[in-house]
Amino acid sequence: MIPLITQTPRLMLLATSRALLTAELQKPRYFPALLGAALPPSWPPALPEREEALTRALGVLTAGGRDAAGWYDWYVLRKPDGATPRTLIGTAAFLGPPDAVGCAEITGYLVPEWRGQGLGRELVAGLVQQATATGQVHLLVSHVPPEDLIPQRILLANGFASMGTDVGGRLRFERAVEPTPDLALQALA
């Protein structure tokens, strides 16, 4: 089992579940109540193939059960602050469990109204923290289009190194991870 919630100072990263994915895809009016968070005006994000990715994640979670949980999509929630309630501000993902050598790929997205506050940097730090806590990841990878300078800066600020371009012309970033599995979770196994 791996942790399904990761906390950073201002964010909570929550692994998707079958119930949350089903609500988001099929019963969007119930989604905020089930998630326990307000939705920003720009939700859902206008990302290419988002619905297809959520449907695929739902299928993987259904087929893989508990072992698949945490290795796909995550909801990025801004913790409550003053008059601002807990709010869904983006998505993140591991693009599946680590491969045979412990390599996992990450990606993330913040809705426009929550950008420019250092939350992208905190989001990536949370994904690194999550990868470390699994005890299974040794290398994190992320791919970014060359024209997207902000994600490049965020990855570099989180200890990733640019490794050149991939076959599709995207920039490849890598970061070694020293697994430190959550001992409390190992005690439950």
Residue pairs with C-beta under 8 A, 6 or more apart in sequence:
1 66
1 185
1 188
1 189
2 69
2 70
2 71
2 130
2 133
2 134
2 135
2 136
2 185
3 70
3 130
3 133
3 134
3 182
3 185
4 14
4 15
4 17
4 69
4 70
5 12
5 13
5 14
5 15
6 12
6 13
6 126
6 127
6 129
6 130
6 133
7 13
7 126
8 122
8 123
8 125
8 126
8 129
9 122
10 78
10 79
10 81
10 119
10 122
11 76
11 77
11 78
11 79
11 89
11 119
11 122
11 123
11 126
12 77
12 79
12 86
13 74
13 75
13 76
13 77
13 92
13 123
13 126
13 127
13 130
14 20
14 35
14 74
14 75
14 77
15 69
15 70
15 72
15 73
15 74
16 54
16 57
16 61
16 72
16 73
16 74
16 75
17 61
17 69
18 58
18 61
18 62
19 34
20 31
20 34
20 35
20 75
21 54
21 57
21 58
21 61
21 73
22 58
23 30
23 31
23 34
23 35
24 31
24 44
24 54
25 51
25 54
25 55
25 58
28 44
31 39
32 38
32 39
32 88
35 75
35 77
35 88
36 86
37 75
37 77
37 85
37 86
37 87
37 88
38 85
38 86
38 87
38 88
39 87
39 88
40 87
40 88
40 89
40 111
40 113
40 114
41 113
42 111
42 112
42 113
43 88
43 111
44 50
45 90
45 91
45 109
45 111
47 91
47 109
53 73
53 93
54 73
57 72
57 73
60 68
60 72
61 68
61 69
61 72
68 97
70 94
70 130
70 134
71 94
71 96
71 97
71 104
72 93
72 94
72 95
72 96
73 91
73 92
73 93
74 91
74 92
74 93
74 94
74 127
75 88
75 91
76 88
76 89
76 90
76 91
76 92
76 108
76 110
76 119
76 123
77 86
77 87
77 88
77 89
78 84
78 86
78 87
78 88
78 89
78 114
78 119
79 86
80 86
87 114
89 110
89 111
89 114
89 119
90 108
90 109
90 110
90 111
90 114
90 119
90 123
91 108
91 109
92 106
92 107
92 108
92 109
92 123
92 126
92 127
93 106
93 107
93 108
94 104
94 105
94 106
94 127
94 130
94 131
95 104
95 105
95 106
95 107
96 104
96 105
97 104
97 136
98 104
98 134
98 136
98 137
98 138
101 138
101 139
102 136
102 137
102 138
102 139
102 177
102 179
103 137
103 138
103 139
103 140
103 141
104 131
104 137
104 139
104 140
104 141
105 140
105 141
105 142
105 143
106 124
106 127
106 131
106 140
106 141
106 142
107 142
107 143
108 120
108 123
108 124
108 127
110 119
110 120
110 123
115 150
120 150
120 151
120 154
121 154
121 157
121 158
124 154
124 155
124 157
124 158
125 158
127 140
128 140
128 158
128 159
128 175
128 177
131 137
131 140
131 177
132 177
132 178
132 179
132 180
133 180
133 181
133 182
134 179
134 181
135 179
135 180
135 181
135 182
135 186
136 179
136 181
137 177
137 179
138 176
138 177
138 179
139 174
139 175
139 176
139 177
140 160
140 174
140 175
140 177
141 172
141 173
141 174
142 151
142 155
142 160
142 172
142 173
143 166
143 168
143 170
143 171
143 172
143 173
144 151
144 152
144 155
144 170
144 171
144 173
145 169
145 170
145 171
146 165
146 169
146 170
146 171
152 162
152 171
152 173
155 173
155 175
156 162
156 173
158 175
159 175
160 173
160 174
160 175
161 173
161 174
161 175
162 171
162 172
162 173
163 172
163 173
163 174
164 171
164 172
165 171
165 172
166 172
